[in-house]
Amino acid sequence: MSLQPETFKSLVRVAAERVIASAPELTSLDQAIGDGDHGYNMKRGFEAVLGKLDAISEQPFDEALKTIGKTLVMTVGGASGPLYGSFFLAAGEALSHDKHLPEDIADVFGSGVNAVSARGRSHVGEKTMLDVLVPVLETLKNAAGQSDLIARVSTTAAEAVERTAPMQATKGRASFLGPRSVGHIDPGARSSCVLVQAVCASLEGKQ
């Protein structure tokens, strides 16, 4: 089985629309422990992706992911632009080296996760988007080939984002708050969850 271009286009569209719709929530979360611009920045970035969707969907998947990454780097701003951009650029680069979707989704996703970790010099447990991305990657690896993989991934993302609330941030602007960062969901983790669940919903036809 291979990912069809029309399916890929739908995935990108649904993911972008979900992020845009989540902007008020992401802004509220970021106002609590950040500088309050995460929702606006993500909305701006994914509106730019939607504006290029027809052109993106006509590209090979590896180049399409790289275009998404470059677009996010140029339009999102703040810390999130380089991080999300690095994810998609690295995922696209992985596809350029004899990887295929959906068969190699764990490897492709893992390349993106590694790029985020390297760019942010961060790891699991520091109250960042990695606290969603890494558990999702583990589910992709451990549940590969199982009929309920998509549902498991969606559930993993939802549970992982909630686990960021009791964490104390040690990376990013939230780390300046020290113990006061405890009790708040990380906005980057939440936007990662939104993206993952949007893709899952699109694949299951629930968008």
Residue pairs with C-beta under 8 A, 6 or more apart in sequence:
1 102
1 103
2 100
2 101
2 102
3 61
3 101
3 102
5 57
5 58
6 57
7 203
8 57
8 61
8 64
8 101
9 53
9 56
9 57
10 202
10 207
11 198
11 199
11 202
11 203
12 49
12 53
12 56
12 57
12 64
12 68
13 50
13 53
14 198
14 199
14 201
14 202
14 207
15 46
15 195
15 198
15 199
15 202
16 46
16 47
16 49
16 50
16 53
17 46
17 50
17 198
18 194
18 195
18 197
18 198
18 201
19 42
19 43
19 45
19 46
19 191
19 194
19 195
19 198
20 42
20 43
20 46
20 47
20 50
22 39
22 42
22 190
22 191
22 194
23 39
23 40
23 42
23 43
24 39
25 39
25 190
26 38
26 39
26 42
26 187
26 190
26 191
26 194
27 36
27 37
27 38
27 39
27 40
28 39
29 38
29 39
29 184
29 185
29 186
29 187
29 190
30 36
30 37
30 38
30 39
30 187
32 184
33 169
33 173
33 174
33 177
33 180
33 181
33 184
33 186
33 187
34 172
34 173
34 174
34 187
35 78
35 173
37 77
37 78
38 78
38 80
38 187
38 188
38 191
39 187
41 76
41 77
41 78
41 80
41 81
42 76
42 80
42 191
44 75
44 76
44 77
45 71
45 72
45 75
45 76
45 77
45 80
45 81
45 84
46 72
48 71
48 72
48 74
48 75
49 56
49 68
49 71
49 72
52 67
52 71
55 67
56 64
56 67
56 68
57 64
59 67
61 92
61 95
61 101
62 92
62 93
62 94
62 95
62 96
63 92
64 92
65 88
65 89
65 91
65 92
65 95
66 88
66 89
66 92
66 93
68 88
68 92
69 84
69 85
69 86
69 87
69 88
69 89
69 90
69 91
69 92
70 85
70 89
71 85
72 81
72 84
72 85
72 88
73 81
73 82
73 85
73 86
73 89
74 81
75 81
76 84
76 85
79 120
79 172
79 173
79 188
80 188
80 191
82 119
83 116
83 119
83 120
83 129
83 188
84 116
86 112
86 115
86 116
86 118
86 119
87 112
87 113
87 115
87 116
87 133
88 112
89 115
90 111
90 112
90 114
90 115
91 108
91 109
91 111
91 112
93 111
94 104
94 107
94 108
94 111
94 112
95 101
95 108
99 107
99 108
101 108
105 140
106 137
106 140
106 141
106 144
109 133
109 136
109 137
109 140
110 137
110 140
110 141
112 133
113 130
113 133
113 134
113 137
116 122
116 129
116 130
116 133
117 123
117 130
120 128
120 130
120 171
120 172
121 171
122 128
122 130
122 171
123 130
124 130
124 131
124 134
125 131
125 167
126 167
126 169
126 170
126 171
127 164
127 167
127 168
127 169
127 170
127 171
127 172
127 174
127 181
127 186
127 189
128 169
128 171
128 172
128 186
128 188
128 189
129 186
129 188
129 189
129 191
129 192
131 160
131 161
131 163
131 164
131 167
131 186
131 189
132 157
132 160
132 161
132 164
132 189
132 192
132 193
132 196
133 192
135 156
135 157
135 159
135 160
136 153
136 156
136 157
136 160
136 196
138 156
139 149
139 152
139 153
139 156
140 149
140 153
143 149
143 152
143 153
146 152
150 200
150 203
150 204
151 200
151 204
153 196
153 200
154 196
154 197
154 200
154 201
157 192
157 193
157 196
157 197
157 200
158 193
158 197
160 189
160 193
161 185
161 186
161 189
161 190
161 192
161 193
162 185
164 185
164 186
164 189
165 182
165 183
165 184
165 185
166 182
166 183
167 181
167 182
167 186
168 178
168 179
168 181
168 182
169 175
169 177
169 181
169 186
172 188
174 181
174 184
174 186
175 181
198 207
201 207
